């Protein structure tokens, strides 16, 4: 019964084509590139280098995220927390300028920085920027993070360190010993 189910699902995959060879997909915990679509099962190569044989029924019955079905665009989202001494409008301008200066970031839609809220030790922002370099988005994200670090420091702003105050209370009835 399982073999027949996977065979029928394989036919559905081959005719409806919701997944193509070369697509980057996510099924449950599995994230990788589709290498082969067979009648019973398909092969997905993970970004760590292993190849996983996936029964075709999983592609039909489970939630499948196809990152590259219609295009290879990818939005990069970077959370950034800065000191409460920083002016939010200046931070937004700075982060958007950093994204715009990266040649791998698309001009349309334009990068956008949002003030997300107040944290324990920082005011929190999120920089959102699009790239058409899907295969390199992790590297581009790293480059943006590095450029943001440099720009924040060059602008005289800082990233806060989480601070906690710890109070130790002793029992007033307990004997006190020195040394």
C-alpha positions as CSV (number, residue, x, y, z in Angstrom):
1,X,0.0,0.0,0.0
2,X,2.8,2.4,0.9
3,X,4.7,1.6,-2.4
4,X,1.5,2.2,-4.4
5,X,0.9,5.5,-2.5
6,X,4.5,6.7,-3.2
7,X,4.2,5.7,-6.9
8,X,0.9,7.6,-7.3
9,X,2.5,10.6,-5.5
10,X,5.5,10.3,-7.9
11,X,3.2,10.6,-10.8
12,X,1.5,13.6,-9.3
13,X,4.9,15.2,-8.8
14,X,6.0,14.5,-12.4
15,X,2.7,15.9,-13.9
16,X,1.8,18.8,-11.6
17,X,5.4,19.8,-11.1
18,X,5.1,21.6,-7.7
19,X,8.8,20.7,-7.2
20,X,11.5,20.7,-9.9
21,X,15.0,19.3,-10.0
22,X,17.2,22.1,-8.7
23,X,14.6,23.7,-6.4
24,X,15.6,24.4,-2.8
25,X,12.9,22.9,-0.6
26,X,12.1,22.5,3.0
27,X,10.0,19.6,4.2
28,X,9.8,19.3,8.0
29,X,13.3,19.4,9.3
30,X,14.8,18.7,5.8
31,X,16.3,21.6,3.9
32,X,18.1,21.1,0.6
33,X,18.2,21.0,-3.2
34,X,16.1,18.5,-5.1
35,X,18.5,16.4,-7.1
36,X,16.2,13.7,-8.6
37,X,12.5,13.0,-8.8
38,X,11.7,9.3,-9.2
39,X,8.4,7.4,-9.3
40,X,8.7,6.1,-5.7
41,X,11.1,8.5,-4.0
42,X,13.1,11.7,-4.7
43,X,16.6,12.6,-3.7
44,X,17.3,15.8,-1.8
45,X,20.9,17.0,-1.1
46,X,21.3,18.9,2.1
47,X,23.6,21.9,2.5
48,X,25.7,19.8,4.8
49,X,26.4,17.4,1.8
50,X,24.3,14.4,2.6
51,X,21.7,13.0,0.2
52,X,18.3,12.1,1.6
53,X,15.9,9.7,-0.1
54,X,12.4,11.1,0.5
55,X,9.3,9.1,-0.2
56,X,7.2,11.0,-2.7
57,X,4.1,10.9,-0.5
58,X,5.9,13.4,1.8
59,X,5.9,16.0,-1.0
60,X,2.2,15.6,-1.5
61,X,0.9,15.2,2.1
62,X,3.3,17.3,4.1
63,X,3.8,21.1,4.1
64,X,6.5,21.8,1.6
65,X,8.3,25.2,1.3
66,X,9.7,25.6,-2.1
67,X,12.2,28.5,-1.8
68,X,12.9,28.7,-5.6
69,X,9.6,27.7,-7.3
70,X,8.9,30.9,-9.1
71,X,12.1,32.9,-8.7
72,X,15.4,33.0,-6.9
73,X,14.8,36.1,-4.8
74,X,15.4,35.9,-1.1
75,X,14.7,38.4,1.7
76,X,17.4,38.8,4.3
77,X,16.2,39.7,7.7
78,X,18.7,41.0,10.2
79,X,17.8,41.8,13.8
80,X,20.0,44.6,15.3
81,X,19.9,45.9,18.8
82,X,21.7,49.2,19.7
83,X,22.2,51.2,22.8
84,X,19.3,53.3,24.2
85,X,21.5,56.3,23.7
86,X,21.0,56.0,19.9
87,X,18.4,58.1,18.1
88,X,16.0,55.6,16.4
89,X,15.6,57.7,13.2
90,X,19.4,57.8,12.8
91,X,19.7,54.1,13.3
92,X,17.1,53.4,10.6
93,X,18.8,55.7,8.2
94,X,22.2,54.1,8.9
95,X,21.1,50.5,8.5
96,X,19.2,51.3,5.3
97,X,22.3,53.1,3.9
98,X,24.5,50.0,4.7
99,X,22.1,47.7,2.8
100,X,21.8,50.1,-0.1
101,X,25.6,50.2,-0.5
102,X,25.9,46.5,-0.9
103,X,25.9,45.7,-4.7
104,X,24.2,42.3,-4.1
105,X,21.1,43.9,-2.5
106,X,18.3,44.9,-4.8
107,X,17.3,48.5,-5.1
108,X,13.6,47.5,-5.8
109,X,12.1,46.6,-3.4
110,X,14.3,49.0,-1.4
111,X,15.9,47.9,1.8
112,X,13.7,48.7,4.8
113,X,14.6,49.1,8.5
114,X,11.9,48.8,11.1
115,X,11.9,49.8,14.8
116,X,10.7,46.6,16.4
117,X,10.6,47.5,20.1
118,X,12.3,48.0,23.4
119,X,14.5,45.2,24.8
120,X,16.0,44.7,28.3
121,X,19.3,46.2,27.2
122,X,18.7,47.6,23.7
123,X,16.3,49.2,21.3
124,X,15.6,46.6,18.6
125,X,15.4,47.0,14.8
126,X,15.1,44.7,11.9
127,X,16.7,45.3,8.6
128,X,15.0,43.7,5.6
129,X,16.6,43.6,2.2
130,X,16.1,41.5,-0.9
131,X,18.7,39.8,-3.1
132,X,18.5,37.8,-6.3
133,X,21.6,35.8,-5.3
134,X,19.7,33.0,-3.6
135,X,22.7,30.6,-3.4
136,X,24.8,33.3,-1.7
137,X,22.3,34.8,0.7
138,X,24.1,33.5,3.8
139,X,27.3,35.1,2.7
140,X,25.5,38.4,1.8
141,X,23.8,38.3,5.3
142,X,27.3,37.9,6.9
143,X,28.7,40.8,4.8
144,X,25.7,43.0,5.9
145,X,26.3,42.0,9.5
146,X,29.9,43.0,9.3
147,X,29.2,46.3,7.5
148,X,26.5,47.1,10.1
149,X,29.0,46.5,12.9
150,X,31.5,48.8,11.3
151,X,28.9,51.5,10.5
152,X,27.4,51.5,14.0
153,X,30.9,52.0,15.5
154,X,31.9,54.6,12.9
155,X,28.7,56.6,13.7
156,X,29.7,56.7,17.4
157,X,26.9,54.3,18.4
158,X,27.3,51.1,20.3
159,X,25.8,47.7,20.9
160,X,24.9,47.1,24.5
161,X,26.0,44.2,26.6
162,X,23.1,42.6,28.6
163,X,23.4,43.7,32.2
164,X,21.9,42.1,35.2
165,X,22.0,43.2,38.8
166,X,22.4,40.4,41.2
167,X,21.7,40.9,44.9
168,X,22.7,38.4,47.5
169,X,20.7,38.5,50.6
170,X,21.8,36.7,53.8
171,X,19.6,35.5,56.6
172,X,19.9,38.1,59.4
173,X,19.6,35.2,61.9
174,X,22.5,33.4,60.4
175,X,25.9,33.8,62.1
176,X,28.3,36.1,60.2
177,X,31.8,35.0,59.7
178,X,34.6,37.0,58.4
179,X,37.4,35.5,56.3
